[in-house]
Amino acid sequence: MDKRKIDSAKRAVEQIAIKNHTSVDEVRLQMKVAMINGLVSEDLKTKAYWQSIPCEGDIPTPEEFIAYVADDVRHRHNK
């Protein structure tokens, strides 16, 4: 994934932490919990969506997820 997009996503996580008066680690943890819940969902559409997110490891990092969603939104908006 593009390093600029990942860096931008890292800044987004930092902003979420500031806005919610918490730590970056806590934001990342809560995002990971949500992603894992999606990956193990019994709903096949939900599971397929989460599995379609490109990532370097077994599950996307919060930054990979944010970058992917941002690209998806941009793509849909430009149609």
C-alpha positions in Angstrom: 0.0 0.0 0.0 1.1 3.5 -0.8 3.3 4.9 2.1 1.6 8.4 1.7 -1.8 6.9 2.3 -0.6 4.9 5.3 1.0 8.1 6.8 -2.2 10.0 6.2 -4.1 7.2 7.9 -1.7 7.3 10.9 -2.5 11.0 11.2 -6.2 10.2 11.1 -5.8 7.8 14.0 -3.9 10.4 15.9 -6.8 12.9 15.3 -9.4 10.4 16.5 -7.4 9.8 19.7 -7.1 13.5 20.3 -10.8 14.1 19.6 -11.8 11.3 21.9 -9.3 12.1 24.7 -7.6 8.7 24.5 -4.4 7.2 23.3 -3.5 6.2 19.8 -2.9 2.7 21.1 -6.5 2.6 22.4 -7.9 3.8 19.1 -5.9 1.2 17.2 -7.0 -1.6 19.7 -10.7 -0.7 19.3 -10.3 -0.7 15.5 -8.6 -4.0 15.6 -11.4 -5.5 17.7 -14.0 -4.2 15.2 -12.1 -5.6 12.3 -11.6 -9.0 13.9 -15.4 -9.1 14.6 -16.0 -8.5 10.9 -13.5 -11.1 9.9 -15.1 -13.8 12.0 -18.7 -12.7 11.3 -21.2 -15.4 10.4 -22.7 -13.0 7.9 -21.0 -14.0 4.6 -21.2 -10.6 3.0 -19.6 -8.9 6.1 -16.9 -11.5 6.2 -16.2 -11.2 2.5 -15.9 -7.5 2.7 -13.3 -7.6 5.5 -11.4 -10.3 3.6 -11.3 -8.2 0.5 -9.3 -5.5 2.2 -5.7 -5.7 0.9 -3.2 -6.0 3.7 0.4 -7.2 4.3 -0.5 -9.5 7.3 -3.4 -11.8 8.2 -5.7 -8.9 9.0 -5.5 -5.3 7.9 -3.9 -2.8 10.2 -6.1 0.2 11.2 -4.1 2.3 8.8 -4.5 -0.2 6.0 -8.3 -0.2 6.6 -8.5 3.6 6.7 -6.5 3.9 3.5 -8.6 1.3 1.8 -11.9 2.9 2.8 -10.7 6.4 1.8 -9.8 5.0 -1.7 -13.1 3.3 -1.9 -15.0 6.4 -1.0 -13.0 8.5 -3.5 -13.7 5.9 -6.2 -17.4 5.8 -5.5 -17.6 9.6 -5.3 -16.0 10.0 -8.7 -18.4 7.7 -10.5 
